[in-house]
Amino acid sequence: RLNANPNSGSLFTTWSGSTSETSSEIDITLDGTKSVTATFEEQIFDLVNEENVFIGTGRWKIRKPKTGDRGSGKLNHCDITELIFRKDGTFTIIFTDLTVAGIYRMSQSQTSSFSIDLSVGRNNYGKIDKLTLTDNYISFSIVSTDCDKSVQADKDKDYDESKDPLACKIEGSLLSGPQTQVVSQTQSIAEVKYEFSTNCPQLINSSVSNLPPGVTMSFVDNIATISGAPTSQASGVYNYLISLDNALSATATDPAAPASAEFSIEGTIEVTSSTTQTSCSQASLTLVDGNPNQAIFIGESIGTIVWELSTDCPPDSSGVSLNSSASGLPQGVTYSFSGQDNRIFVQGTPSSVGTYSYNIVYYNEQQLSTSSVVASVTGVISVAASSTTSSTSCSADPCTISGALVSGSQSLTTTVSTDSVLVRYDFTNTCSQVLQASVTGLPPGVTYIVQEVDANLAYVQLRGIPTSVGNYNYTISVDNSLIATASAPACAATASTTISGSISVIASSTTSSTTCSADPCTISGALVSGSQSLTTTVSTDSVLVRYDFTNTCSQVLQASVTGLPPGVTYIVQEVDANLAYVQLRGIPTSVGNYNYTINVDNSLIATASAPACAATASTTISGSISVVASSTAATSCSQASISLVSGNPNQAITLGSSIGNVTWGLSTDCPPDGNGVPLNSSASGLPSGVNYSFSGQNQQIILSGTPSSVGTYSYNIVYYNGQQLSGSSVTASVTGIISVSSVPSCTISSSVLSGSISQVVNAGSPITDIVYQLNSSNCAGSFTSVNASGLPSGVSASLDSSNDRITLSGTPSNQTSGTYNYSISFENSNNGSPVSSSVSGTITVNPVCTVSGSITSGNADQTIDEGQSITDIIGSFSSSCAYPLTAIASGLPSGVTATLSGNNQLLIAGTPNSGAGTFTYQIAIYDNPSSGQVSSSITVGGTIAINPSTTSSSTNATQTWSINVTAQNSANYQLSGNDRNGTVTGNDPTVTIALGDTLNFNVDAPGHPFYLKTQSGTGTANQVSGATNQGTENGTVTWTPSATGTYYYICSLHGGMVGTIIVQ
């Protein structure tokens, strides 16, 4: 057995060699050559430096306790794995199932011991004390909201605070509106919104500088909104700066804390003195390249989408002819305009999973609402979770979900193409899965995002600018169903909730960090399928050509293709870290020879967290596509186009619901047939039950019907002038997506709204009302009945159908006692297919106990002479609950005692030695029930009169009195002894003696100096004369008064610890 015994000022930290034990005493089995080294380190006593920064900053890895040694942990989440203290005053505690971040402050007590106060935001989280520290070892006790235990830890020597992924940071990007704009004096700017996010435990502080007079910024829910109209005094270019940090200002209880994270973003507003509008009449957007509707996995970049703008509106000095705005794009995807060739580009890498219906609008006035020339495009980007692993188990667990509006209006009225919609609902839950959410019924142009805040909170935010007038009733559905992925199967929800609202629509790029991380590497490409020089037939043959690009780059490759025929686009797909491919695909719609070029490099596109960086590696591949006319193409007309009139081409509905009608207008110079139909048509991809039709009267295409099966349907409707599409010279087409989901089943759940489901009460006392909130999802009915069992007599359950709540209330009867495990079942009618569930809990009822008894022998009232013993007084008592009894006596003369035997027999006996007098006494008999139960008692008493002795020369013969003095706190002295009036006991009681008597105060009260004084008051003045050992905290103060009067015993430090001495 080895013992590691450190010298004074040092600590044993660990063993090394043949053992890695951390206990100072270990046993070694000598079954061979063994080498063991004990490591000692010098203990650090001053735990802060000259700047009051904690010496122990860094990451500490918590030692796992031995089996059976779990410290004093009492609460959940108490298995700590790491603890990080940073120099900026922030901390992170990592539990096995929880991470807590906040601010720490060092404090030092009067005894020089250090402790650490932990807070999250402005709220106290806990405290660390009993700190022991060396350079590489720490031990402490933590008491917090989540934990109560003692731990030991070793320092992580590889930790670098500058690379800590958990360190506090703030990020942001443009959400909507133009980052740069030009307006006239007194003319409202186009509203600009920036969205920010942070993992800092503090609230974000925001400020803005250099806005034009009349323009202001608001900051709500981490969204900065800049709006207003420059005043007539405003003029020139205003480069404004939005700054954010996490500094804490000083309060009455906490000092100020400097910022540990900062972020800023810039924009420009130019104010001109002229308000002249240049007139123009038309604008249109035409798809040039890419697919507006894309489905990708998270982490992949979208294929670049390019539209061409055609307008007679004159360009400004930057080549931009119209103002613009976008809504619904996923975070990480941006749009830009090139004035050189009038093209709009949408590109980027989405950072969140979801389905994003976006809208990009160009318009000729400062506000969309006042514009006479408007052109817009829409599309859908679907981002799915990455699929890399497989599993066959379904893990949706029972839990509860509830939602509530936290910002915006549930019934909103807004102006078409002008006002932004920004409505947020929070959903609290006890689920272990990430919540799934869907929203139906939103106006065109308005989309939604789903964001998980922490393990118990997620929110759904509706946002965008409506583009169609109408009344829209939307529904938000949230549940914990598991969507099928490569790592898990689809699982039905075990909890869900819905919230409905309405939107009435009436008529009327980013900052960057300073670090560029494009690394040197190599890229090479080669054709793997299809022909590099391809000849194909217009509107007939599909193009499908693939090139693979191998690389050694650490970045995702960027690719662009120029020169493709209309109707042919491309996708870029990363296969693995060293392989990506570009695929050309589509059906050419125009005859001609097209020489295309594929450019691939490792340039970095500007995002909210990084600037655009030039490529360090690139390659180029060229090819050609020759598109020839069909020998059977019709030539009797030259053009056709289709434009959306009403409805949404992209819809998500449930099975059994009809789609919203979609109407397009057909414009062509092809002559109509006898039915007024100018072109032939065909459709592909429509779900069964959905059909399209053509009205020759108003030249409109109408899509309508009710899908008969679940699925996602990407459809295409084509109109053409030949007998076959392959022989047509004039074609026009539209595309869209119809997503049909299964009808969710009726589910019901409950949550505890108030009260505890596990209560302990006394019989005859009411329980605290327990209120359950009942929730239903996709149910065609209401809650109709409840059935309770196992409740104590006097307690019942009731259903309030107006708000779907069960209330458990009442008072257990006096005859009730025991533990009651109750169950309450409830049912939703669900249109004749009832669904039921239940809740349960425990009510423990303590019985009502009584103490009874009386004096059975002896006289409670007695008169005796001095020196005589009293006649024994005997009583018998009992508890109805058979609890043990305790007797407490007061007022008995000195020398007479009251005792209670084990069989609850009371005996009052003895010989008074207190001198003559009359003593009225009381004996209280108490039971001792279990914790939480009301105590019962009974009191008996009487009077003992003591006559002066006929043989005594004086009833005032001097006596010596001994009184014990203790103190449990700084509020009172506790005395125990006798005086001329009998027993002296309790907090600061009065002591009565006769002139000539001697008092002995036996003091045992550390920290409370004991004095006898002529006047009450702290300090050492006004001491009585003749007293010995004044001011002792552990000794005897003796005093024989020489004059009658009123005197005082008192603590010289605490004025509340004072009592009176009466000398007669």
MIGUKOL-803326 format. One record per residue (C-alpha): residue in one letter; z, x, y. Coordinates in steps of 0.1 Angstrom, whole numbers, plus 2048, in hexadecimal, padded with zeros to 3 digits. Layout:
REM residues N
AZXY;...
REM end
This chain:
REM residues 1064
R800800800;L7F680E822;N805804844;A7F480C865;N80F81087F;P8028178A3;N81582B8BD;S82281A8DC;G80580F8F2;S7EC80F8D6;L7DF7F58BD;F7D27F689A;T7B07E6899;T7A07EB877;W79C7FF857;S77C81184C;G77182482E;S77A81580D;T7867F581D;S77C7E083C;E79D7CC83D;T7AB7C4860;S7D07BF856;S7E77DB85F;E7F67DB83C;I7DE7DD81E;D7DF7E47F9;I7C77FE7EA;T7BF7FF7C5;L7BC8247BC;D7A18217A1;G78E83F7AE;T7898557CD;K7918407EC;S78E849811;V79F83282A;T7A0836850;A7B6822868;T7A881E88B;F7C081C8A8;E7B68158CC;E7C98178ED;Q7D47F48F9;I7C77EA91B;F7E27D9930;D7D27D5952;L7B67BC947;V7A37BB969;N7927D697D;E7957DC9A3;E77C7C09A8;N7917A8994;V7777A6978;F7837A3954;I7827C4942;G7797B3921;T7567A692A;G73C7A690F;R7367948EE;W7537938D5;K74C78A8B0;I7697768A2;R779783882;K77A76A866;P79D76285B;K7A8769837;T7A774C81F;G7C4735827;D7C9745849;R7B972E862;G7D073587F;S7DE716890;G7BD704893;K7C46DF899;L7A36D18A7;N77F6CD89E;H7656E88A7;C7807038A2;D76C71B88D;I7627348A9;T74874E8A1;E74175F8C2;L7507618E5;I73E76F903;F74E779925;R735783940;K73A79795F;D72E77A974;G74C76596A;T73B74F950;F74474C92B;T73573E90B;I7487348EC;I73372F8CD;F7427198B2;T731713891;D7256F189D;L72A6F28C3;T7237098E1;V738706900;A72F718921;G743719941;I75672F95B;Y775744954;R78F75196C;M7AA76B966;S7CE764970;Q7EE77996E;S81176C96B;Q83177997B;T83878C95B;S81679E95F;S80778D940;F7E2783944;S7D276293A;I7AE75493E;D7A873194B;L78872093E;S775705950;V7546F294B;G7466E896D;R7656DD981;N7786D1962;N7936E5950;Y7886EE92C;G7A570391F;K7B9723921;I7BA745910;D7DB75890F;K7EE7718FA;L7D278A902;T7D27AC8F0;L7B57C28F9;T7A67E58F0;D7847F28F6;N7767E38D6;Y7907C98CB;I79F7A98D9;S7B878F8CD;F7C376F8DF;S7CE74B8DC;I7B67308E8;V7C170C8F0;S7A46F68FB;T7946D48F8;D7846DF8D8;C79B6F98C9;D7BF7058C5;K7C27268B2;S7C874B8B3;V7AB7628AC;Q7A27878AA;A7807958B3;D76C7B68B4;K7547C08D0;D72F7BE8CA;K7237E08D6;D6FE7D58D6;Y7047B98EF;D6EF7BC910;E6F97A292A;S6D87A593B;K6C679991B;D6DF77E912;P6CA75F90A;L6E9749910;A6EF756933;C6EC73D94F;K6C973895D;I6B671F973;E69071696F;G6796FE981;S6556F4986;L6406DB99A;L6436B898B;S62B6A49A1;G6196A59C3;P6076C29D3;Q61A6E39D8;T6036EB9F5;Q5F66CFA0D;V5E96C9A30;V5F46ABA45;S5F26A0A69;Q60F69BA80;T62367BA79;Q60F676A59;S624673A39;I61F690A21;A61668A9FC;E6386899EB;V63F6A99D7;K6586AB9BA;Y6656CA9A9;E6796C8988;F6946E1980;S6A86E9960;T6C66FE959;N6DF70893D;C6F9711957;P71B6FF953;Q71D6F9978;L70A6E098D;I6EB6ED99F;N6ED6F29C5;S6CC6ED9D7;S6BF6F59FA;V69E6F6A0B;S692709A2A;N674708A41;L6696E4A3C;P6566D4A59;P66B6BFA71;G66C69BA63;V6686A7A3E;T6876A8A28;M6916AFA04;S6A869B9ED;F6B66A99CD;V6BF6909B1;D6C269598B;N6B56B998F;I6956AC9A0;A68D6B79C4;T67869E9D8;I6676A99F8;S65B68CA0E;G658680A32;A640682A4F;P63E6A1A66;T648698A8A;S63169AAA7;Q6416BCAB0;A6396CBA8E;S61B6E2A8C;G60F6FFA78;V61470CA54;Y637707A45;N63E71CA26;Y65C70BA19;L6757199FF;I68B7069E7;S6A971A9DB;L6C17129BF;D6E07239B2;N70071B99E;A71A7279B7;L73B7149B9;S74A70C9DA;A77070F9DF;T7856F09D9;A7AA6E89DE;T7B16F59BB;D79570E9B3;P78772C9C7;A7627309CE;A74D7409B3;P72D7539BB;A70B74A9AC;S70275998A;A6DF749989;E6C67439A5;F6A37359A7;S68A72D9C2;I66871D9C6;E65071C9E3;G6377049F2;T622700A11;I61D6E3A29;E6046E8A45;V6076D0A63;T5E96CBA79;S5E76BAA9B;S5C76A7A92;T5C9686A7F;T5A3682A7D;Q597675A5A;T575680A4E;S564662A3D;C556663A1A;S54D648A01;Q54E6539DC;A55D66A9C2;S55A66D99D;L568683981;T55368E963;L56069F944;V54F6C1941;D5626D3926;G5806CD90E;N5906AE8FF;P5A7699916;N5B968C8F7;Q5C86A88E2;A5E36AB8C6;I5F36CD8C2;F6136DC8B5;I62F6E88CC;G62970C8D6;E6037088D6;S5EE7088F6;I5D86EA8FC;G5B26EF8FD;T5A86F2921;I59A6D1930;V5816D394C;W5746B6962;E55B6B997E;L5616A799F;S5436989B1;T54A68A9D5;D53B6879F7;C55D68FA07;P55B6B0A1A;P5706CDA0D;D58C6DDA21;S58E702A29;S599709A05;G57C6F69F6;V5916D89EC;S5816B79F6;L59C69E9EA;N5C269C9E6;S5CF6999C3;S5EE6919AE;A5F6691988;S60F67F973;G61967F94E;L60E6A3946;P6276B592E;Q63C6D193C;G6286F193A;V6066E193F;T5F76E2962;Y5D76D8974;S5C46EC98E;F5A56E79A4;S58A7019AA;G5786FB9CB;Q55D7149C1;D54E6FD9A7;N5616DC9AD;R5726DD98B;I5946D1980;F5A66E5964;V5C36D994E;Q5D36F4939;G5F470292D;T60D702910;P6246E390D;S6496EB90B;S6556CA8FC;V64C6B48DF;G63F6918E8;T62167C8F0;Y615680914;S5FD667924;Y5F2678944;N5DE66E963;I5CE68497D;V5C267399E;Y5AD6809BB;Y5AD66D9DC;N5A06719FF;E5BF669A15;Q5E1679A19;Q5EF65CA03;L5DF64D9E5;S5E962A9F1;T5D462DA10;S5B663EA00;S59362D9FE;V5846479E6;V59764C9C5;A58D65D9A4;S5A3661986;V5A466D962;T5BD666946;G5C5675924;V5DF679909;I5EF69A8FE;S6046968DE;V61C6B38D6;A62B6B48B3;A6486C98A6;S63D6E9894;S63A6E686E;T64270685B;T65B6FD840;S65F6E1826;S67C6CC81A;T67F6AD806;S6A16A0811;C6A768482A;S6C568A841;A6C766D859;D6ED66585C;P6FF646868;C70864788D;T7086338AD;I6F06338CB;S6F56228ED;G6E062490D;A6E461D932;L6D0620952;V6DC63E967;S6C2641982;G6A662C990;S6A260698C;Q69F5F396B;S68A5D997D;L6735ED994;T6595E39AD;T6415FF9B8;T61F6039C9;V60060B9B5;S5F362F9B7;T60E6389D1;D6326369C7;S64164C9AB;V65463C98F;L67464F986;V68C63C970;R6A664C958;Y6B963E93B;D6D565292A;F6DB64D905;T6FD6588F7;N70065B8D1;T7146688B4;C6F56728A0;S6EF694890;Q6C9690894;V6B46948B3;L6AD6718C0;Q68A6628BE;A67E64D8DB;S65F6388E3;V656623902;T63D606901;G62F5F191D;L62E60B939;P614608955;P5F561F953;G5FE63F964;V62363E95B;T62F65193D;Y65165D92F;I66467B923;V68067E90A;Q69A69A910;E6B86A38FB;V6D56AF912;D6EF6B88F8;A6FA6AD8D5;N70668B8E2;L6EE6838FF;A6C967E903;Y6B566D91F;V69465C923;Q68365F945;L666649950;R65065A96A;G62E65A979;I619647993;P60C624987;T5E662198A;S5E25FB982;V5F15DC993;G6055C497C;N6275BC96E;Y6315D2951;N64E5CB93A;Y6575EB928;T66F5F290A;I680612902;S6886168DD;V6A06328D2;D6AB63A8AF;N6B5657897;S697653880;L689674873;I663678878;A65168785A;T64A6AC860;A6436CA849;S6696D0847;A6756AC841;P66968A836;A66966B84C;C68B65984A;A694637857;A6AC634874;T6D162D86E;A6D8626892;S6C26198AF;T6C36088D0;T6A95F98E9;I6A85F490E;S68F5DF921;G6845E0945;S6675D795C;I6505E8974;S63D5D298D;V61F5E499C;I6125D49BB;A5F25DC9CF;S5F45E79F0;S6127059A2;T631712998;T6467309A0;S64774E98A;S65F76A981;T65578D98B;T65179B968;C62E79C958;S62F7A1933;A60B7A4927;D60B7C290F;P5EF7D9904;C5DE7CE8E4;T5BC7C98D4;I5A77AA8CD;S5877A68B8;G5737888AE;A55977D894;L54675E889;V55474F86A;S54272D866;G52371C876;S50672D887;Q5097448A6;S4E67398B1;L4E57148A9;T4C96F98AD;T4D56D58AC;T4C86B28B5;V4D56A08D4;S4EF6848CE;T4EB6888A8;D4F66A8898;S51A6B589A;V5216D98A6;L53C6EB891;V53E710897;R55D726892;Y56674989E;D58575C892;F5977748AA;T5AF78E89B;N5C779F8B2;T5E67B58B6;C5F37A38D5;S6167968D9;Q60A7798EF;V5F77598E6;L5D275F8ED;Q5C074D909;A59D742902;S581731917;V55E72790E;T542722928;G51F716925;L5236FC90A;P50C6DD909;P51B6BC916;G52D6AB8F9;V5376CC8E9;T55B6D98EF;Y5726F28DE;I5956F78D1;V5AB7168D0;Q5C37198B2;E5DC7348AB;V5DE739885;D5F9754885;A60677189A;N5E6785894;L5CA76A890;A5BC74E8A7;Y59C73C8A5;V58472A8BD;Q57170C8AF;L5536FD8C1;R54E6D88B8;G53E6B88C4;I51D6A68C6;P5066B28E2;T4FA6978FA;S4E06AA90F;V4C06BC904;G4BD6E190E;N4C5705905;Y4E970F90A;N4F6733909;Y51B732905;T53574D909;I55874F8F9;N57176390D;V59276C8FC;D5AE78190B;N5D478490C;S5D877B931;L5F876793A;I5F374594C;A60D73F967;T62A72995C;A64C72096B;S65B74095A;A63F75A95E;P622762975;A5FD76496C;C5F778795E;A5D6799959;A5C979E936;T5CE7C0926;A5B67B8909;S5987A2907;T57879B8F4;T5587868F9;I5407758E0;S5207648EA;G50A74B8D8;S4F07308DE;I4EB70B8D7;S4C96FC8DA;V4CA6D68DD;V4A96C68D6;A49E6A18DB;S49B6898BE;S4776808B6;T48165B8B5;A49565A8D6;A48E63C8EC;T48064590F;S480623921;C49F62B936;S4B1649943;Q4D6644947;A4F663293C;S51B636945;I53B62493C;S559621953;L57C61294C;V5815F095D;S5A45E694F;G5BC5ED934;N5C860E924;P5B061F90A;N5CF6308FB;Q5E96188EE;A6076198D7;I6125F88C7;T6245EB8A8;L6145DC88A;G60D5B6890;S6095BA8B5;S5E85B68C7;I5DB5D38DC;G5D75CE901;N5B35C6908;V59F5E3915;T5805DD92A;W5655F5934;G5475EF94B;L5245FB93F;S50B607959;T4E861094E;D4C360D958;C4B9603934;P4AC5DF933;P4C05C5921;D4B45B2903;G4B458C8FF;N4D958B8FC;G4DE5A091C;V4E75C0907;P4D55DE914;L4E05F88FA;N4E95FA8D5;S50C6058CC;S5236118B1;A5486188AD;S55D62E897;G582633892;L58E61089C;P5AB602887;S5A35E4871;G5A85C4885;V59D5D38A7;N57A5CC8B2;Y5645D38D0;S54B5BB8E0;F5315BB8FD;S52D5A1918;G5095A1924;Q51358A941;N5285A5953;Q51E5C493F;Q5415CA932;I54E5D8911;I56F5C8905;L5865D78EB;S5A05BF8DB;G5B15B48BB;T5CF5B98A5;P5D15D888F;S5D95D086A;S5E65F285F;V5FC60E86C;G5ED62F878;T5DF643895;Y5BB63A89C;S5A56508B3;Y58763A8BA;N56563F8CA;I54C6248D6;V5296308DD;Y50C61D8EF;Y4E862B8EB;N4C46218F2;G4B36288D1;Q4B56168B0;Q4CB6328A3;L4E36488B7;S4D06678A9;G4B065C8BA;S4BF6518DC;S4B86638FD;V4D264E910;T4F664D903;A518644911;S5396448FF;V55F63D903;T57C64A8EE;G5A16418EA;I5BE6408D3;I5D06228C4;S5F162B8B3;V5FF60F89D;S623613890;S6355FE876;V64C5E2882;P66F5F0882;S6895DE86C;C6A75CC87B;T6C55E387D;I6E85DC88A;S7045F4893;S7245F58A6;S73960C8BC;V75D60B8C8;L75C6018ED;S7826048F3;G7A26078E0;S7AB61C8C2;I7A161089F;S7C1622891;Q7E06148A1;V80661489B;V81A5F88AB;N83C5E88A7;A83F5C5899;G8405AC8B6;S82C5C38CD;P8075BD8D4;I7ED5D58C8;T7D55E68E1;D7B65D08E1;I79A5E08CC;V7775D78D9;Y7585DE8C4;Q7355DD8D5;L71B5CF8BD;N6F75DD8C0;S6D75D18B0;S6B45DF8AF;N6945CC8A6;C6A85AD89C;A69A58A8A1;G6BC57A8A5;S6E057D8B2;F7025858A4;T710565896;S73056B883;V74D58387C;N76458385E;A78459785F;S79B5A1842;G7BA5B783F;L7C95AF861;P7EE5AC867;S7FB58986E;G7F7581893;V7D8597898;S7B5588897;A79059189F;S77957D8B5;L75457F8BE;D74757C8E2;S7225738DD;S71B576902;N71E59C900;D71E5A38DA;R7415B08D9;I75D5AC8BF;T7815AD8CD;L79E5B48B6;S7BF5A98C7;G7E15998C1;T8065A08BA;P8125A7897;S82E58F88E;N85359A88C;Q852596867;T8345AD863;S8355D2858;G8205EB845;T7FD5FA848;Y7E05E284B;N7BD5F0843;Y7A75D6853;S7815CF850;I76B5B9866;S7495B085B;F72E5A3873;E70C59486F;N6EB591883;S6D757287A;N6B558487E;N6A156487C;G6AD55A85A;S6AF57D84B;P6D3586854;V6DE5AA856;S7035B3854;S71A5D0859;S73F5D685E;V7595EB870;S77C5F5864;G79C604870;T7C260686A;I7DF5F587B;T802601871;V81E5E987A;N8425F787C;P85D5DD873;V8765D088C;C8985DF883;T8BB5D588E;V8DD5E788D;S8FB5D1886;G9205D687F;S9435D388F;I9665E2891;T9765D986F;S99A5E7874;G9AF5F4890;N9B15E78B3;A9955F08CA;D9AD5EC8E8;Q9CD6018E5;T9EA60C8FB;I9FE62B8F1;DA16644900;EA0C667909;GA0E67D8EA;QA086608D2;S9EA65D8BA;I9D563E8BD;T9D362689F;D9B362E88C;I996617896;I97D61187A;G95B60087B;S93F5FA862;F9195F986C;S8F75F785C;S8D15F7864;S8BA5DC858;C8A05F6851;A8B860D840;Y8B362985A;P8CF64385F;L8E763B87C;T8F5651898;A91464A8AD;I9176558D1;A9396518E2;S942651907;G96364C91A;L97B6568FF;P99B66990A;S99C68E901;G9A96928DE;V99A6728D1;T9796748BE;A96065B8AF;T94E66588E;L934653879;S93665A854;G91865C83C;N91E638831;N91D62D855;Q943628859;L94F62E87D;L97163F882;I9826428A4;A9A26578A1;G9B76728B1;T9D367B8C9;P9CA67A8EE;N9D269A902;S9C468F923;G9E4682932;A9EC65F93D;G9D0647947;T9B962B93C;F99A634929;T97E61A924;Y967627908;Q94661D8F8;I9376268D7;A9106218D3;I9036208B0;Y8DE6288AE;D8C5628891;N8AB64488D;P889634886;S86864587E;S85465489B;G8446398B1;Q85D61D8A7;V87560D8BE;S89A6178B9;S8B55FD8B5;S8DA6008BE;I8FC5EE8C1;T9195F78D7;V93F5F28D1;G95B5FC8E8;G97E5F78F5;T99A60590B;I9B561F903;A9D261F91C;I9E963D91B;NA0C63992B;PA1F657939;SA37666920;TA5C65E927;TA6568291D;SA4C693934;SA5869F956;SA36699965;TA1668795C;NA036A296F;AA0E6C095A;T9F46DB95F;Q9DA6DF944;T9BC6F693C;W99A6E6937;S97C6F7925;I9596EB92D;N9396F991E;V91B6FC935;T8F66FF92A;A8D46F993A;Q8B36ED92A;N89F6EF94B;S8A36F2970;A8AC6CD976;N8D06CB968;Y8EE6DC959;Q8FA6CD938;L9206CC935;S9356C6916;G95C6C5916;N97A6B2923;D98C6AB943;R9A8695950;N99267694B;G98867F927;T96768B91A;V94F69E932;T92B69D925;G906699931;N8F26A594F;D9066B196D;P92569A966;T94469897D;V9626AD972;T98569F97B;I9A56B5979;A9C86B7989;L9D46D09A2;G9E06EE98F;D9CA6E8971;T9B3705966;L98E701960;N97A718948;F95471394B;N94472492C;V92172A93A;D902730924;A8E572993C;P8CD747940;G8BA746961;H8D472F971;P8F1742983;F91072B982;Y9277289A2;L9457149AC;K94270A9D2;T9536F69ED;Q9316E99F9;S9116DF9E6;G8F36F69EB;T8DF7139DC;G8E77389E3;T9097499DF;A91B73D9FE;N93A7259FF;Q94A7319DF;V96C7249D5;S98973C9D7;G99A7499B7;A97C74499F;T973761988;N95076C97B;Q93D757995;G917757990;T91775E96B;E8FA752955;N90C759934;G93275B938;T952748942;V95A73D966;T980737969;W990725987;T9B371798F;P9AF7029AF;S9CA7069C9;A9C26E69DD;T9B66C39D5;G9946B89E0;T9706B59D6;Y95D6D59CA;Y93C6DD9BA;Y92D6F099D;I9086FB9A4;C8EC71299B;S8E572A9B7;L8BF7289B0;H8B97049A9;G8C86E99C0;G8C46CD9A7;M8DC6DD98E;V8FD6D19A0;G91C6BE996;T93D6B39A6;I9616BF99E;I97D6A89AA;V9A06B89AD;Q9BC69E9AF;
REM end
